[in-house]
Amino acid sequence: MIKKILLGLGGTPYTTVAIQRAVKVAKHYGAEITGVTSISLNRLKGIGVEQKESAYTNMDRRTVTRELIEEAVSLFESACLAEGIKFQIKSLWVVFPAACGVKYVGERICP
């Protein structure tokens, strides 16, 4: 019997299907889902999107990544609430300065 499900919310094209399947399994077994995100913003710094036809042509990759993750989290939250699934969200945003020390680590936990 499944009691807990860990679901990565990466904001990829597969995220929607992963959410749907996790909710279906959780509903069937009465399980709780924990949605997890983790982003190292420094690794994305200075990287631009190079496809000229893209809607994100002049946008910072960090901004696009944040938007995709936030959209995935919102979709996950809505799906769980709609089906009455117990869930929590854990997000980790990390920024490392040039000196290799941790500048900021943030975590958001929703009951």
N, C-alpha and C positions, 0 to 999 in steps of 0.2 A: 504494500500500500504506500502510495506517495503522499507525504505530508508537507514537504517543502520543495519549491522549485526556484532555481536561480536562473535568471534571464538577463543576458547581456543586451543592453539597449544602445547599440552602436550607431544608429541613424543610417544604416545601410539599406539597400533595396530589399534585403531579407528581413528587416526588423518587423515589418507589419505582419508577415506570415508567422514569424517566431512568436509574436505577441498573441496572435489568434490561437496558435496551437497550445501555448502555455496556459492561456485562459481556459481552453477546452479541457485540457488535462486536469487543471486545478478544480474546475467545476465538477468533473466526473469523480474525482477522489476527495473533494473537500479540502484541497491543499492550499497553502499560502504561497504567494509568489513574491520574491524579492527581485526587483529590477535594479540592475547595476550599470553605472556609467563610470568611465575613468578616462581622463584626458590630460595629457602633458602638453600644455599650451606652448611651452617654449620650443618643443620639437616642431611645431607648426609655424613658428615665427618666420616671417620673411618668405614663406612659400606662397606663390601666387598660382591661381588657376590659369592654365595656358590655353585652353580652348576658346578661340575667339567668338564662337557662336553661343557660348555658355551665358546664361543669365548672370553668372557670378564673375564675369570677366575681370572687373576691376575691384573685386571685393577681396578682403583679406581672408585667407584660408581658415584662420581661427574663428572669424565671424561666421563663416559658412558652417564649420563644424559645430559650433555652439548651437546654431539654429537647427541643424539636423538632429542633434541630441535632444534639445528641448522639445522638438516636435515629437520625437520618439517617446520621450517621457510623458508628454501630454496624452498621446495616443494610448500608451500603456495604462495610465491612470484612468482614463475614460472607459477603456475596455473592462478593467477590473471593477470599477464602480457600477457599470451597466449590468454586470453579471453577478454582483454581490460577492466578489472574490476578495478575501483578505489579502492585503499587499503592503509592501513598503518599498521605498525608493532610496538607494544609496548612490550619491554622486560624489566623485572625487575629482577635483580640478587642481592640478599641480603646475606651478610656475617655478622654474629653476633659473636663478640669475647666473651670470657668467662665472662667478666665483664658486660654483658647484654647491652652494648651500641652499637650503629650501627657503624660498622667499614667502610662499603662500601655499597652504594646503587647506582646501575647503571641503566640507562634507555636509550634505543635506540629507536628512533622514525624515521621511514622512510616515506617520503611523498608518 
